[in-house]
Amino acid sequence: MAGLRRLAVRGLVVLLLDWGALLALGAVLPGFDVHGPAGALVTAVIAAALNALVWPTLSRLALPLSVLTLGGAALVLNGGLVAIAAAISPGASIDGWFSGVVVAVGMTIVTTATSALLAIDDDETWQRNVLRRQARRAGAIASDVPGVVFLEIDGLAYEVLRRALRDGNAPVMARWLREGGYRLERWETDWSSQTGACQAGLLHGDNDDMPAFRWWEKDRGRAIVTNHPRDAQELERRHSDGRGLLHEDGASRANILSGDAAHSMLTMSTVLVRGRGALGRDYAAYFARPYAVAHTAVLAIADYVRERRAAARQVRDDVQPRIPRPRMYALVRAWATVIQRDLQVSAVVGDMLAGRPVVYSTFLAYDEVAHHSGIERHDTLAVLRQVDRQLARVKSAVPDAPRPYELVVLSDHGQSQGATFEDRYGVTLEDLVREACGAEHLEAHSGGEDEALAYLGAGLTEVADDPTMTGRAVASATRGRRAGGAVTLESGARGEIEQGDDELPEIVVMASGCLGLVTFPREPGRVTLERLDERYPDLIPALLEHPGVGFVLVRSAERGAVVLGARGTNHLDEERVEGEDPLAPFGPNAAAHVRRTDGFAHCPDLLVNAAFSPDTEEVAAFEELVGSHGGMGGSQSFPFVLFPTALPYPDQEVVGAEHLHRVLRRWLVELGHEAYRDDAPVTAADGAGSPPASR
């Protein structure tokens, strides 16, 4: 009864908002007129009745066209309903369909802005009236076995969340903890603290041979870039055994890898797979919602304006460190913070109402803004509050689902802050390597904004060759195509080009946050320290003498894996340290992380970790990012997991994404999902994802 009363009150408030919007629009829009307050009220009632009675059927019939036009057709049709309402209302007049569309958009703007001010939202109504009906038609799976929804907040460090809980910047999660139903724990990533490697570990239980976000593979003569769909597809092929975290009829929403999910949307590894990840039925709930597209568009425009104001404020107040934030980035941010968010929440709620047993979805917004604004700046925390609010939206769907659900919130890695390497020292890592190696020619393609555009484009586009590149990104990637979007250095006086190697760059320098990768594609196998001293005698000394370099991993033909620092050396294979241990500032597990990476088949010839200041907890990213991740140093290596207290958690520290994957699988088994037992037989329902890779 209380729910119905709340629903009625909310409906009345929304009707009054529509009434006020019609009055305002009638006063300013030519071609549309309402005859006083009474006329506006009558028109609002008629429009609401048409939306309730006609729109559900109309939206289903027009769904394919709405999907193809990214919701434009839905907006036009809804404008037609508004025009009909005005035409049959004795209290209003309108001069055509186009005016109806304008009025529909105008009503959305007014009601969205007012609803935000009054904290009114119709999500519950939408879930009941649209998604629940859709789930019933699709055959919702009822069960007493609780489902699990994993909600990842990309890039949110444990310590940052702790402060956000204290300061009111994550009120939903804070309430869950205070009520005693949830527990918060920290875990530690591997050396490569970035989404690709972390999600491979979390979703597939295997992130072997993933040294960074992007790396060069000598055996293939090209680079791997994790968030490019073809590369993500290849990575899933390598790491999937068909029994990932989502293999039991699960759903992957807005992730890099799919976890072998049967249902996938906005997931990089499946966007090019026919029948999986394409625009279509998974977007149905979003496009079936009246005003959904206009609502999202209005919020996206508002976020664009908010970003431009925040960027200008940083310049005005001379906030340091900071990086340039161009208009194109504001569009990318609007995608991450509004458009993708609305699509994925719609899909996740739909999955719950369909009774899917396991769902995993990644909220990109915090990570994207923290990269450019800083990890705890005002506008970054504002975005965190928005993401936190989505958790309540998802949880509100639990009572309507055909099975009980547990919600688990986690992050894949954190971020560390600091002025960029170039801002701090006036040179880039590429400049440093070029000068030390005597290179004369430079081709460059940076990540950052272009790769964010790649993420956006891949989510909504399918192109035969490479769906990740549009506009400026195409030109940039074409210039560096042989290096796969890396920085390529063509040698000057030093080094002869061997026959048949002239199509390969001599040196490739890549960056993954504060982790730099240097590879010599024309040199077979892993280049040894002795060979580097012979061919590029100035390179290692130049790196070690630079104050922005923390340590360098290289393999010696005589002594095996060696970590070099400015004042000491750690001989990993010999478990011996000379002088000061260069890994000491990076924590007690640093040696194990570095030793594991050294054993990767595609470990670069040199891995360079930027310096870390324990006093300020700052790093110097090799990319142009204020907040960064990808290497070691500070909070980037320490994400969190927030989970119901009834679920067991290890007494020992959880180190590595593969370790946490085993914990998550144990939770599924504890809740009754027998398919996740280690000895569970493979069935026809298993292996929905990529075929197993030989390991």
C-alpha positions as CSV (number, residue, x, y, z in Angstrom):
1,M,0.0,0.0,0.0
2,A,2.8,2.4,0.8
3,G,4.4,1.7,-2.5
4,L,1.1,2.5,-4.4
5,R,0.7,5.7,-2.4
6,R,4.3,6.7,-3.2
7,L,3.6,5.9,-6.9
8,A,0.4,8.0,-6.9
9,V,2.1,10.9,-5.3
10,R,5.0,10.7,-7.7
11,G,2.6,10.5,-10.6
12,L,0.7,13.6,-9.4
13,V,4.0,15.5,-9.0
14,V,5.1,14.6,-12.5
15,L,1.7,15.6,-13.9
16,L,2.0,19.0,-12.2
17,L,5.5,19.4,-13.7
18,D,4.1,18.6,-17.1
19,W,1.4,21.2,-16.5
20,G,4.0,23.9,-15.6
21,A,6.1,22.9,-18.6
22,L,3.1,23.3,-21.0
23,L,2.3,26.7,-19.6
24,A,5.9,27.8,-20.1
25,L,6.2,26.4,-23.6
26,G,2.9,27.9,-24.6
27,A,4.2,31.3,-23.7
28,V,7.4,31.1,-25.7
29,L,7.0,28.7,-28.6
30,P,5.3,29.8,-31.8
31,G,2.8,27.4,-33.2
32,F,1.8,26.1,-29.8
33,D,-0.8,27.7,-27.5
34,V,-2.5,26.7,-24.3
35,H,-5.6,28.5,-23.1
36,G,-4.7,29.4,-19.6
37,P,-3.8,27.2,-16.6
38,A,-6.9,25.0,-17.0
39,G,-6.2,24.4,-20.7
40,A,-2.6,23.3,-19.8
41,L,-3.8,21.0,-17.1
42,V,-6.3,19.3,-19.4
43,T,-3.6,18.9,-22.1
44,A,-1.2,17.4,-19.6
45,V,-3.8,14.9,-18.5
46,I,-4.6,13.8,-22.1
47,A,-0.8,13.5,-22.9
48,A,-0.3,11.4,-19.8
49,A,-3.2,9.1,-20.8
50,L,-1.9,8.7,-24.3
51,N,1.5,7.8,-23.0
52,A,0.1,5.3,-20.6
53,L,-2.4,3.7,-23.1
54,V,-0.9,4.1,-26.6
55,W,2.8,4.4,-26.1
56,P,3.7,0.9,-24.9
57,T,2.2,-0.7,-28.1
58,L,3.5,2.0,-30.4
59,S,7.0,1.8,-28.9
60,R,7.1,-2.0,-29.5
61,L,6.1,-1.7,-33.1
62,A,8.6,1.1,-33.7
63,L,11.5,-0.5,-31.8
64,P,13.7,-1.6,-34.8
65,L,13.5,2.0,-36.2
66,S,14.2,3.5,-32.8
67,V,17.3,1.4,-32.4
68,L,18.6,2.2,-35.9
69,T,18.1,6.0,-35.3
70,L,19.5,5.8,-31.7
71,G,16.1,6.8,-30.3
72,G,15.4,9.6,-32.7
73,A,12.3,7.8,-34.1
74,A,11.0,7.3,-30.5
75,L,11.3,11.0,-29.9
76,V,9.5,11.8,-33.2
77,L,6.7,9.4,-32.4
78,N,6.3,10.8,-28.9
79,G,6.2,14.2,-30.4
80,G,3.3,12.9,-32.5
81,L,1.5,11.9,-29.3
82,V,2.0,15.3,-27.8
83,A,0.6,16.9,-31.1
84,I,-2.4,14.6,-30.9
85,A,-3.0,15.4,-27.3
86,A,-2.9,19.2,-28.1
87,A,-5.1,18.7,-31.1
88,I,-7.9,16.9,-29.2
89,S,-7.6,19.0,-26.1
90,P,-10.1,21.8,-25.8
91,G,-7.4,23.8,-23.9
92,A,-4.6,23.9,-26.5
93,S,-3.8,24.2,-30.1
94,I,-0.8,23.2,-32.2
95,D,0.1,23.7,-35.8
96,G,1.8,20.4,-36.6
97,W,3.9,17.3,-35.9
98,F,7.2,19.2,-35.7
99,S,5.8,21.5,-33.1
100,G,4.8,18.4,-31.2
101,V,8.4,17.2,-31.2
102,V,9.6,20.6,-30.0
103,V,7.1,20.6,-27.2
104,A,8.1,17.0,-26.3
105,V,11.7,18.0,-26.0
106,G,10.9,21.2,-24.2
107,M,8.7,19.3,-21.7
108,T,11.6,16.9,-21.1
109,I,14.1,19.7,-20.5
110,V,11.7,21.5,-18.0
111,T,10.7,18.3,-16.2
112,T,14.2,16.9,-16.0
113,A,15.6,20.1,-14.6
114,T,12.8,20.5,-12.1
115,S,12.9,16.8,-11.1
116,A,16.6,17.1,-10.4
117,L,16.0,20.1,-8.1
118,L,13.2,18.3,-6.3
119,A,15.0,14.9,-6.2
120,I,12.1,13.3,-8.1
121,D,12.7,10.4,-10.4
122,D,10.3,8.0,-12.3
123,D,12.8,5.1,-12.4
124,E,10.5,2.9,-10.2
125,T,7.5,3.6,-12.4
126,W,9.6,2.8,-15.5
127,Q,10.8,-0.4,-14.1
128,R,7.3,-1.5,-13.2
129,N,5.6,-0.5,-16.4
130,V,8.2,-1.2,-19.0
131,L,11.0,-3.5,-18.0
132,R,8.9,-5.9,-16.0
133,R,6.4,-6.4,-18.8
134,Q,9.3,-6.9,-21.2
135,A,10.9,-9.5,-18.9
136,R,7.6,-11.4,-18.6
137,R,7.2,-11.5,-22.4
138,A,10.8,-12.8,-22.7
139,G,10.1,-15.5,-20.1
140,A,11.7,-14.4,-16.9
141,I,13.5,-17.1,-15.0
142,A,12.1,-17.6,-11.5
143,S,14.3,-19.2,-8.9
144,D,15.0,-19.3,-5.2
145,V,18.8,-19.3,-5.9
146,P,19.9,-15.7,-5.4
147,G,21.4,-14.0,-8.4
148,V,24.5,-11.8,-8.1
149,V,25.0,-8.4,-9.7
150,F,28.6,-7.2,-9.8
151,L,28.8,-3.4,-10.3
152,E,32.3,-2.2,-11.0
153,I,33.3,1.4,-10.4
154,D,36.3,1.7,-12.8
155,G,39.4,3.3,-11.2
156,L,38.0,4.0,-7.7
157,A,40.7,3.3,-5.1
158,Y,40.0,1.9,-1.7
159,E,41.4,4.9,0.1
160,V,39.5,7.4,-2.1
161,L,36.3,5.5,-1.4
162,R,37.0,5.5,2.4
163,R,37.2,9.3,2.4
164,A,34.1,9.6,0.1
165,L,32.1,7.5,2.6
166,R,33.2,9.7,5.4
167,D,32.6,13.0,3.6
168,G,29.1,12.2,2.1
169,N,30.3,11.6,-1.5
170,A,29.1,8.0,-1.6
171,P,25.9,8.2,0.5
172,V,24.3,5.0,-0.8
173,M,27.3,2.8,-0.1
174,A,27.8,4.5,3.3
175,R,24.2,3.7,4.2
176,W,24.6,0.1,3.3
177,L,27.7,-0.1,5.5
178,R,26.1,1.7,8.4
179,E,23.1,-0.6,8.3
180,G,25.4,-3.5,8.9
181,G,24.5,-5.5,5.8
182,Y,27.8,-4.8,3.9
183,R,31.5,-5.1,4.4
184,L,34.3,-3.2,2.7
185,E,37.7,-4.7,2.0
186,R,40.8,-3.7,0.1
187,W,42.6,-5.9,-2.4
188,E,45.8,-5.5,-4.4
189,T,46.2,-5.6,-8.2
190,D,49.1,-7.2,-10.1
191,W,51.8,-4.9,-11.5
192,S,49.6,-4.0,-14.5
193,S,46.9,-2.0,-12.6
194,Q,44.6,-1.4,-15.6
195,T,41.2,-2.6,-16.7
196,G,42.3,-5.1,-19.4
197,A,44.5,-7.2,-17.1
198,C,42.3,-6.7,-14.1
199,Q,39.1,-7.7,-15.9
200,A,40.8,-10.7,-17.5
201,G,41.7,-11.9,-14.0
202,L,38.3,-11.0,-12.5
203,L,36.1,-12.3,-15.3
204,H,38.2,-15.2,-16.6
205,G,40.5,-16.1,-13.8
206,D,43.5,-15.7,-16.0
207,N,45.5,-12.5,-16.8
208,D,48.8,-14.1,-17.7
209,D,50.9,-12.4,-20.3
210,M,49.1,-9.0,-20.1
211,P,51.9,-6.6,-19.2
212,A,50.1,-3.3,-19.7
213,F,47.2,-1.6,-21.4
214,R,49.0,-1.7,-24.7
215,W,52.2,-3.6,-25.7
216,W,54.1,-4.7,-28.7
217,E,54.1,-8.4,-29.7
218,K,57.2,-9.3,-31.7
219,D,55.8,-12.6,-33.0
220,R,52.9,-10.8,-34.5
221,G,54.7,-7.7,-35.6
222,R,52.1,-5.4,-34.1
223,A,50.7,-3.9,-31.0
224,I,47.9,-5.0,-28.8
225,V,45.6,-2.2,-27.5
226,T,43.2,-3.6,-24.9
227,N,40.2,-1.4,-25.7
228,H,40.3,-1.9,-29.5
229,P,37.6,-4.5,-30.2
230,R,39.7,-6.8,-32.4
231,D,42.4,-6.9,-29.8
232,A,39.9,-7.4,-27.0
233,Q,38.4,-10.3,-28.9
234,E,41.9,-11.8,-29.3
235,L,42.6,-11.4,-25.6
236,E,39.4,-13.1,-24.7
237,R,40.2,-16.0,-27.1
238,R,43.5,-16.4,-25.3
239,H,42.2,-16.2,-21.7
240,S,38.8,-17.8,-21.9
241,D,38.2,-21.5,-21.0
242,G,34.5,-21.1,-21.7
243,R,33.7,-21.1,-17.9
244,G,34.2,-17.5,-17.0
245,L,32.4,-15.7,-14.2
246,L,29.3,-15.1,-16.3
247,H,29.1,-18.4,-18.2
248,E,25.9,-19.5,-16.5
249,D,23.5,-17.5,-18.7
250,G,25.1,-14.3,-17.4
251,A,25.2,-10.8,-18.8
252,S,28.1,-8.5,-19.6
253,R,27.3,-4.8,-19.7
254,A,29.9,-2.2,-20.7
255,N,33.0,-4.2,-20.0
256,I,36.3,-4.9,-21.8
257,L,35.9,-8.7,-21.7
258,S,32.7,-10.7,-21.5
259,G,33.4,-13.4,-18.9
260,D,31.9,-15.9,-21.3
261,A,28.5,-14.2,-20.9
262,A,25.6,-15.3,-23.0
263,H,24.2,-11.8,-23.1
264,S,26.5,-8.9,-24.0
265,M,26.2,-5.2,-24.6
266,L,28.8,-2.4,-25.0
267,T,31.5,-5.1,-24.3
268,M,34.7,-4.7,-26.3
269,S,35.4,-8.3,-26.9
270,T,32.0,-9.1,-28.4
271,V,31.1,-6.0,-30.2
272,L,32.3,-7.4,-33.5
273,V,30.8,-10.9,-33.0
274,R,27.7,-11.3,-35.1
275,G,24.6,-11.8,-32.9
276,R,26.5,-10.6,-29.7
277,G,26.9,-7.1,-28.5
278,A,25.2,-5.3,-31.5
279,L,22.5,-2.7,-31.1
280,G,19.1,-4.4,-30.7
281,R,17.1,-6.2,-28.1
282,D,19.4,-5.3,-25.2
283,Y,18.6,-1.6,-25.8
284,A,14.8,-2.3,-26.1
285,A,14.0,-1.2,-22.5
286,Y,15.9,2.0,-22.9
287,F,14.2,3.0,-26.2
288,A,10.8,1.8,-24.9
289,R,10.9,4.5,-22.2
290,P,9.0,7.6,-23.0
291,Y,11.3,10.6,-23.3
292,A,14.3,8.4,-22.6
293,V,16.4,9.7,-25.4
294,A,15.5,13.3,-24.9
295,H,16.1,12.9,-21.1
296,T,19.6,11.4,-21.7
297,A,20.4,14.0,-24.3
298,V,19.5,16.9,-22.0
299,L,21.6,15.4,-19.2
300,A,24.5,14.9,-21.6
301,I,24.3,18.5,-22.8
302,A,24.3,19.6,-19.2
303,D,27.3,17.5,-18.4
304,Y,29.2,19.0,-21.4
305,V,28.5,22.5,-20.1
306,R,29.5,21.3,-16.6
307,E,32.8,20.0,-17.9
308,R,33.7,23.1,-19.8
309,R,33.0,25.2,-16.7
310,A,35.1,22.9,-14.5
311,A,38.0,23.1,-16.9
312,A,37.8,26.9,-17.1
313,R,37.7,27.0,-13.2
314,Q,40.9,25.0,-13.0
315,V,42.7,27.4,-15.3
316,R,41.3,30.4,-13.5
317,D,42.3,29.1,-10.0
318,D,45.6,27.7,-11.4
319,V,44.9,24.3,-9.9
320,Q,48.0,22.1,-10.1
321,P,48.6,19.5,-11.4
322,R,46.3,19.9,-14.4
323,I,46.2,19.1,-18.1
324,P,44.4,20.7,-21.1
325,R,40.8,19.5,-21.4
326,P,39.6,20.2,-24.9
327,R,36.0,20.3,-26.2
328,M,36.3,16.8,-27.7
329,Y,37.1,15.4,-24.3
330,A,33.9,17.0,-23.0
331,L,31.9,14.9,-25.5
332,V,33.8,11.8,-24.4
333,R,33.0,12.6,-20.8
334,A,29.3,13.1,-21.6
335,W,29.2,9.6,-23.1
336,A,30.8,8.0,-20.1
337,T,29.0,9.9,-17.4
338,V,25.5,10.0,-18.9
339,I,24.8,8.1,-22.1
340,Q,26.6,4.8,-21.4
341,R,25.4,5.0,-17.8
342,D,21.8,5.2,-18.7
343,L,22.1,2.4,-21.3
344,Q,23.9,0.1,-18.9
345,V,21.6,0.7,-15.9
346,S,18.6,0.0,-18.1
347,A,20.2,-3.2,-19.3
348,V,21.2,-4.3,-15.8
349,V,17.7,-3.7,-14.4
350,G,16.3,-5.6,-17.4
351,D,18.7,-8.5,-16.6
352,M,17.5,-8.6,-13.1
353,L,13.8,-8.6,-14.0
354,A,14.6,-11.4,-16.5
355,G,16.1,-13.4,-13.6
356,R,19.6,-13.8,-15.1
357,P,21.8,-15.5,-12.5
358,V,24.9,-13.4,-12.8
359,V,25.4,-9.8,-14.2
360,Y,28.6,-7.7,-14.4
361,S,28.7,-4.1,-15.4
362,T,31.4,-1.4,-15.4
363,F,30.7,2.2,-14.6
364,L,33.3,4.2,-16.6
365,A,32.4,7.7,-15.4
366,Y,34.6,8.1,-12.3
367,D,37.7,6.8,-14.0
368,E,37.3,9.0,-17.1
369,V,36.8,12.2,-15.1
370,A,39.6,11.3,-12.5
371,H,42.1,10.9,-15.4
372,H,41.5,14.5,-16.5
373,S,40.4,16.4,-13.4
374,G,42.2,14.5,-10.6
375,I,41.2,11.7,-8.3
376,E,39.5,13.8,-5.6
377,R,38.7,17.1,-7.3
378,H,35.3,18.7,-6.9
379,D,33.9,17.7,-10.2
380,T,35.3,14.1,-9.9
381,L,33.6,13.6,-6.6
382,A,30.4,15.0,-8.1
383,V,30.5,12.3,-10.7
384,L,31.2,9.7,-8.0
385,R,28.0,10.8,-6.3
386,Q,26.1,10.3,-9.5
387,V,27.6,6.8,-9.9
388,D,26.7,6.0,-6.3
389,R,23.1,7.0,-7.0
390,Q,22.9,4.4,-9.7
391,L,23.6,1.7,-7.2
392,A,20.3,2.6,-5.5
393,R,18.5,2.6,-8.8
394,V,19.7,-1.0,-9.4
395,K,18.9,-2.1,-5.9
396,S,15.4,-0.7,-6.2
397,A,14.7,-3.3,-8.9
398,V,15.3,-6.3,-6.5
399,P,11.8,-6.5,-5.1
400,D,10.4,-6.8,-8.6
401,A,12.8,-9.5,-9.8
402,P,11.7,-13.2,-10.1
403,R,14.6,-14.2,-7.8
404,P,16.4,-12.7,-4.9
405,Y,19.6,-10.7,-5.7
406,E,22.8,-9.9,-4.0
407,L,24.7,-6.7,-5.1
408,V,28.5,-6.6,-5.0
409,V,30.3,-3.3,-5.7
410,L,34.0,-3.4,-6.6
411,S,36.7,-1.6,-8.5
412,D,39.2,-3.1,-10.9
413,H,42.1,-0.8,-9.8
414,G,42.6,2.6,-8.3
415,Q,44.3,5.8,-9.6
416,S,47.3,7.7,-8.4
417,Q,47.7,11.4,-9.0
418,G,50.6,13.7,-10.0
419,A,51.9,16.1,-12.6
420,T,52.7,14.3,-15.8
421,F,56.3,13.2,-16.6
422,E,56.4,15.9,-19.4
423,D,55.0,18.7,-17.2
424,R,57.4,17.9,-14.4
425,Y,60.6,17.4,-16.3
426,G,60.0,19.0,-19.7
427,V,60.6,15.8,-21.7
428,T,58.5,12.8,-22.5
429,L,59.7,9.2,-22.0
430,E,59.9,9.0,-25.8
431,D,62.2,12.1,-25.9
432,L,64.4,10.4,-23.3
433,V,64.7,7.2,-25.2
434,R,65.1,9.0,-28.6
435,E,68.0,11.1,-27.3
436,A,69.8,8.1,-25.6
437,C,69.4,5.9,-28.7
438,G,70.3,8.6,-31.3
439,A,67.0,8.3,-33.0
440,E,66.1,11.0,-35.5
441,H,62.5,10.3,-36.7
442,L,59.5,10.2,-34.4
443,E,55.9,9.0,-35.2
444,A,53.4,9.4,-32.4
445,H,49.9,8.4,-31.5
446,S,48.9,9.1,-28.0
447,G,46.2,7.3,-26.1
448,G,44.0,9.3,-23.8
449,E,41.3,11.1,-25.8
450,D,41.7,9.1,-29.0
451,E,41.3,5.9,-27.1
452,A,38.3,7.2,-25.2
453,L,36.9,8.0,-28.6
454,A,37.7,4.4,-29.7
455,Y,35.8,3.1,-26.7
456,L,32.8,5.3,-27.5
457,G,32.8,4.4,-31.2
458,A,33.2,0.7,-30.6
459,G,30.2,0.7,-28.4
460,L,27.8,1.9,-31.0
461,T,29.4,1.1,-34.4
462,E,30.3,-2.0,-36.4
463,V,32.7,-1.3,-39.3
464,A,34.3,-4.1,-41.4
465,D,38.0,-3.2,-40.7
466,D,38.4,-1.2,-37.5
467,P,35.3,0.3,-35.7
468,T,37.4,2.1,-33.2
469,M,38.7,4.8,-35.4
470,T,36.7,7.9,-36.5
471,G,37.7,11.4,-37.6
472,R,41.0,12.6,-36.1
473,A,41.7,9.2,-34.6
474,V,42.0,7.7,-38.0
475,A,44.6,10.1,-39.2
476,S,46.6,9.7,-36.0
477,A,46.5,5.9,-36.1
478,T,47.3,5.8,-39.8
479,R,50.5,7.7,-39.2
480,G,51.6,5.2,-36.6
481,R,49.9,2.1,-38.1
482,R,53.0,-0.2,-38.1
483,A,53.4,0.6,-34.4
484,G,49.8,-0.1,-33.6
485,G,49.3,3.4,-32.3
486,A,52.5,3.5,-30.3
487,V,55.4,5.8,-30.5
488,T,57.9,4.5,-33.1
489,L,61.5,5.7,-33.2
490,E,63.5,5.2,-36.4
491,S,67.2,5.0,-35.5
492,G,69.7,7.5,-36.9
493,A,73.4,6.7,-37.0
494,R,73.4,3.7,-34.7
495,G,72.3,0.2,-35.8
496,E,72.0,-1.4,-39.2
497,I,68.7,-2.5,-40.5
498,E,68.8,-6.2,-41.3
499,Q,67.4,-7.5,-44.6
500,G,63.6,-7.9,-44.4
501,D,63.3,-5.8,-41.3
502,D,62.8,-2.5,-43.0
503,E,59.0,-2.5,-42.4
504,L,59.4,-2.8,-38.7
505,P,60.1,0.2,-36.4
506,E,63.5,-0.1,-34.7
507,I,62.2,1.0,-31.3
508,V,58.7,1.2,-29.9
509,V,57.9,3.2,-26.8
510,M,54.5,2.8,-25.2
511,A,52.9,4.1,-22.1
512,S,50.3,2.7,-19.6
513,G,49.9,5.3,-17.0
514,C,53.2,5.5,-15.0
515,L,54.4,2.3,-16.7
516,G,56.6,2.7,-19.8
517,L,57.3,-0.1,-22.3
518,V,60.3,-0.1,-24.6
519,T,60.6,-2.8,-27.3
520,F,63.1,-3.4,-30.1
521,P,61.0,-5.2,-32.8
522,R,63.9,-5.9,-35.1
523,E,65.8,-7.7,-32.3
524,P,64.7,-11.4,-32.0
525,G,63.4,-12.6,-28.6
526,R,63.9,-10.7,-25.3
527,V,66.8,-8.3,-25.7
528,T,69.3,-8.8,-22.9
529,L,71.0,-6.2,-20.7
530,E,74.3,-7.2,-22.3
531,R,73.0,-6.7,-25.8
532,L,71.5,-3.3,-24.9
533,D,74.8,-2.2,-23.4
534,E,76.5,-3.2,-26.7
535,R,74.0,-1.5,-29.1
536,Y,72.6,1.4,-27.0
537,P,75.2,2.0,-24.3
538,D,73.6,5.3,-23.2
539,L,70.0,4.1,-22.8
540,I,70.0,2.3,-19.4
541,P,72.2,5.0,-17.8
542,A,70.0,7.8,-19.1
543,L,66.9,6.1,-17.7
544,L,68.5,5.4,-14.3
545,E,69.9,8.9,-13.9
546,H,66.6,10.5,-14.6
547,P,64.7,11.6,-11.4
548,G,61.4,10.6,-12.9
549,V,62.3,7.0,-13.2
550,G,61.7,4.7,-10.3
551,F,63.1,1.5,-11.6
552,V,63.8,-0.5,-14.8
553,L,63.2,-4.2,-15.4
554,V,65.5,-5.9,-17.8
555,R,66.7,-9.5,-18.3
556,S,70.4,-10.3,-18.1
557,A,71.9,-13.2,-20.0
558,E,74.1,-13.9,-16.9
559,R,71.9,-13.1,-13.9
560,G,68.3,-13.4,-15.1
561,A,65.7,-10.8,-14.2
562,V,67.2,-7.6,-12.9
563,V,65.5,-4.5,-11.5
564,L,67.8,-1.5,-11.8
565,G,67.5,1.7,-9.8
566,A,69.5,4.8,-9.4
567,R,71.1,3.6,-6.1
568,G,70.8,-0.1,-6.2
569,T,69.9,-3.3,-8.0
570,N,67.5,-6.1,-7.1
571,H,68.6,-9.4,-8.7
572,L,65.1,-11.1,-8.7
573,D,66.2,-14.6,-9.8
574,E,69.1,-14.6,-7.3
575,E,67.0,-13.0,-4.5
576,R,69.8,-10.6,-3.8
577,V,69.9,-6.8,-3.5
578,E,72.9,-4.6,-4.1
579,G,72.7,-1.1,-2.5
580,E,69.2,0.3,-2.0
581,D,66.4,-1.9,-3.2
582,P,64.6,0.1,-6.0
583,L,61.4,-1.8,-5.3
584,A,61.3,-0.8,-1.6
585,P,59.0,2.2,-2.1
586,F,56.4,0.1,-4.0
587,G,55.3,-2.3,-1.2
588,P,56.1,-5.8,0.1
589,N,54.6,-7.5,-2.9
590,A,56.4,-5.5,-5.6
591,A,59.1,-8.1,-6.2
592,A,56.6,-10.9,-6.7
593,H,54.6,-8.7,-9.1
594,V,57.7,-7.8,-11.2
595,R,59.0,-11.4,-11.2
596,R,55.7,-12.7,-12.5
597,T,55.6,-10.1,-15.3
598,D,59.2,-10.9,-16.2
599,G,58.0,-14.4,-17.0
600,F,55.4,-13.3,-19.6
601,A,55.9,-14.4,-23.1
602,H,55.3,-10.9,-24.4
603,C,57.2,-9.0,-21.6
604,P,58.8,-6.0,-23.3
605,D,62.5,-5.6,-23.5
606,L,62.4,-2.9,-20.9
607,L,59.7,-2.0,-18.4
608,V,60.1,1.4,-16.9
609,N,58.1,2.3,-13.7
610,A,58.0,6.0,-12.9
611,A,59.2,7.3,-9.6
612,F,56.8,7.3,-6.7
613,S,56.9,9.8,-3.7
614,P,55.7,8.1,-0.5
615,D,55.4,11.5,1.1
616,T,53.0,13.0,-1.4
617,E,51.8,9.7,-2.9
618,E,52.3,11.1,-6.3
619,V,53.5,9.5,-9.6
620,A,54.5,11.0,-12.9
621,A,52.5,9.5,-15.7
622,F,54.1,8.9,-19.0
623,E,50.6,9.7,-20.5
624,E,49.1,13.2,-20.3
625,L,46.8,12.3,-17.4
626,V,46.5,13.9,-13.9
627,G,45.1,10.7,-12.4
628,S,46.7,7.5,-13.8
629,H,47.1,3.8,-13.4
630,G,48.9,1.0,-15.1
631,G,52.0,0.5,-13.0
632,M,52.9,0.6,-9.3
633,G,52.9,3.4,-6.8
634,G,50.2,4.7,-4.5
635,S,46.5,4.0,-4.6
636,Q,46.4,2.8,-8.2
637,S,47.3,-0.7,-7.0
638,F,44.6,-0.9,-4.2
639,P,41.0,-1.2,-5.3
640,F,38.1,-2.3,-3.1
641,V,35.2,-4.8,-2.9
642,L,32.0,-4.0,-1.0
643,F,29.9,-7.1,-0.4
644,P,27.1,-8.6,1.8
645,T,28.4,-9.6,5.2
646,A,26.9,-13.1,4.8
647,L,29.5,-13.9,2.1
648,P,32.8,-15.4,3.2
649,Y,36.1,-13.5,2.6
650,P,39.6,-14.8,3.0
651,D,41.5,-14.0,6.2
652,Q,44.7,-13.4,4.2
653,E,45.2,-10.4,1.9
654,V,43.8,-10.8,-1.6
655,V,46.6,-10.1,-4.0
656,G,45.9,-10.2,-7.8
657,A,42.8,-10.2,-9.8
658,E,43.0,-14.0,-10.3
659,H,42.8,-14.5,-6.5
660,L,39.7,-12.3,-6.3
661,H,38.1,-14.2,-9.2
662,R,38.4,-17.4,-7.0
663,V,36.7,-15.5,-4.2
664,L,33.8,-14.4,-6.4
665,R,33.3,-17.9,-7.8
666,R,33.2,-19.2,-4.2
667,W,30.4,-16.7,-3.5
668,L,28.4,-18.0,-6.4
669,V,28.8,-21.6,-5.2
670,E,27.9,-20.6,-1.6
671,L,24.7,-19.0,-3.0
672,G,23.7,-22.2,-4.9
673,H,25.2,-21.8,-8.4
674,E,26.5,-25.3,-8.8
675,A,27.9,-24.6,-12.3
676,Y,30.8,-22.7,-10.7
677,R,32.2,-25.5,-8.7
678,D,35.7,-26.5,-9.8
679,D,34.5,-30.1,-10.4
680,A,31.2,-29.1,-12.2
681,P,30.8,-30.9,-15.5
682,V,30.7,-28.8,-18.7
683,T,27.1,-28.7,-20.1
684,A,25.6,-27.4,-23.3
685,A,24.8,-24.2,-21.4
686,D,28.4,-23.6,-20.6
687,G,31.0,-22.1,-22.9
688,A,28.8,-19.3,-24.3
689,G,31.8,-17.1,-24.8
690,S,35.0,-17.6,-26.8
691,P,36.4,-21.1,-27.3
692,P,39.0,-22.2,-24.8
693,A,42.6,-21.0,-25.5
694,S,45.5,-23.4,-25.2
695,R,47.6,-22.4,-22.2
